[in-house]
Every structure is written in structure tokens, then in C-alpha cells.
Amino acid sequence: MAENPKVTFIKQEYENSETGAKVPGITIIVDGVFRQVCDKLIKDSGREQDYVALIQEALFNGINQMIGECQKKQ
């Protein structure tokens, strides 16, 4: 995935409609080789999945791994 991964992250700010608090948001644009990798992962997963579900799963798996690494250091 080294050549032309083409993943664009756009930082945004939203307002929580209940509290009025400003909250961060991120838009992810999937294209190029990264899209091809995502398409293959979705196809090979054997379950109903789309880009949102795939990236959400990858994000939470990565966060959980980082939490585990931090806990080992303590």
C-alpha cells in the first residue's frame, strides 16, 4: 500500500444539538490503493460491510491495541 494510498482526512467541528458543545469531527475520503485494499477486505470478510463499518472496526481495533500497549508500560 506504499504507492498512492490516497487517504484524505478532513478535520471539522460540529455542534452538539443537545448541549451546544463544539465537538471534533473527521471526514475520511477513501481512494486509490487504499480503496482497493478496503474493497478486498470487505469482499473477503464474508459479512455485510461497507467502508464506514470497515474503517470503524479498524479504528477501534487500533485504539484497543494502543490502550493495551499503554497498560503494559504502567
N, C-alpha and C positions, 0 to 999 in steps of 0.2 A: 504494500500500500504506500510505498515511498514516493511514487511518481504521481503527481496531480491528485492529491486526496480531495481537494475542493470541498472542504467543510467550512462554512461561514457561520460565525456566531455573531448575533446582533444583540447588544445589551439594550434593554428597555426598562422603563419604570411604569408601574401601574398603580392605581389607587384602589385599595380595598373598599368595596362598596358598603361594607358594614361598619368599619372603624374609621375610614378616611385615611388610614396609614398608607404611606408610599411603600410599595414592595417591588423588589427587583424581578425582572423577567428576562428570559433569554429566548430568542428565536434561532433555530438551527436550520440552515439550508443545506440539504444533502445533495451532492452532485459528484460527477466524475468517478474515480476509482472507489471512493468511499461509498457511493451509491451502489456500485456493482457489488461490493463486499456486503453491504446491507441486504441487497436483493438476494444474494446467495444464502446468507444466514436466515432470512425469512423463509425462503424456499425449503432449505434443509431442516428447519426447526420442526416441521411436521405439525404445526398448530397454526390457527388463525392468528396472524400477527401483521402489524404494519410498522412503518418507520417509527412512529411515536412509541409503540409498545417495545420495539427492539431497543431504541435508544434509552427509554426509561429503565428497562431491565439492565442494560449495560451500565448506566449511570449508578443505579443502586448497588449493583454488584461491585463496581469500583469503589464507591463510598464505603460499603461494608468492609472491603478489603483494607482500605486506608484506616478505618477505625480499628480493625484487628491489629494492624501494624503499630498503631499508636499505643494500643493497650499493651502490647508486648514490650514496648520501650519503658513502660511505667513500672 
